[in-house]
Amino acid sequence: MLHKTQLQILESLLFLQEARFQELNIKQMPTDQFNFHIKQLRKLGYIQVENRAYSLTDLGKDFAGRIDTKSHRYTIQPKIGVCLFVFQKIGNEKLILLGKRLKDQSKGLWGPFSEKVHIYEPIENTIVRCLTTETGLTPLSWDFAGVHRYMSSSVDVILQCFLVTHYSGQLLSVTSESENSWIPLSKIGEMNTFLGLTEILENIETSEKFFFEVTSLALDQTPAQDQ
C-alpha cells in the first residue's frame, strides 16, 4: 500500500493533469522528504516528469482512478471472473459438468469452472482459456446467462456466467485444479457444492438472465473462482 503522501500526489494529478514540485507539495513537507515520495512514484511508473512538470503515466492513471476522492483512500475492488456451465443429455437425464476442487479454501467443493479475467483480456479469450485449461474441452459457442456476486469475510468476487452451447475435445478427468465429472442434475442436492450453485441452476433452467448476490461473512467457503 502506498504512503498517504504518495496517494495525495496521485490524487492531485487526477485534477491538475500536470504540476510542478511545489504545486504538489500541498502540506509543505521538507523538500528531501517530499522528493523521496516523488522518486518512489517515478520508480513504480506511476508518474513522469517533462520540463519540470509532473503528470500521471497510463499506469498511474489506472491506479489513481481507484482512489476515493472523498475519503482519500485507495479502493480495493472485487475480483472479476467468468463462470462456465456445460450440459449434456443422456436419454431423459440432463447432466452438468462439474469439477471437485483440489486446492486451497475450495478443496473438496464441487462447482462449475471459472477463471479471473486478466487486465485488457477480451472476455471470449478468458472463456476459452478457462474451459481448455481446466477440462481439456474447447468452447465453440456460448450464451450469456447472468451475473453472480459472492461476498464473505475473505473474498468479494463478481462472476459473469456463460452457458457453453457447443464444444469439442476430450474431457480431462483430472487436472492440477480439479477432478471433473458429468453429474446428473438430480444429484446436485446431495453434493458438497459451492454456495449459490442451486440458485444459478434454477435461473438457467428458466432461461432467465439473472443477477443475485450471496453474502456470507461468517463462512470461509468460496465461489467457483480461482483464488
Secondary structure, DSSP 8 states (H G I E B T S, - for coil): ---HHHHHHHHHHHHHSEE-HHHH-TT---HHHHHHHHHHHHHHTSEEEETTEEEE-HHHHHHHTTEETTTTEE----EEEEEEEEEEEETTEEEEEEEEE-SGGGTT-EE-EEEE--TT--HHHHHHHHHHHHHS-EEEEEEEEEEEEEEESS-EEEEEEEEEEEEES---SB-SSEEEEEEEGGGGGGS-B-TTHHHHHHHHHHT--EEEEEEETT-----S---
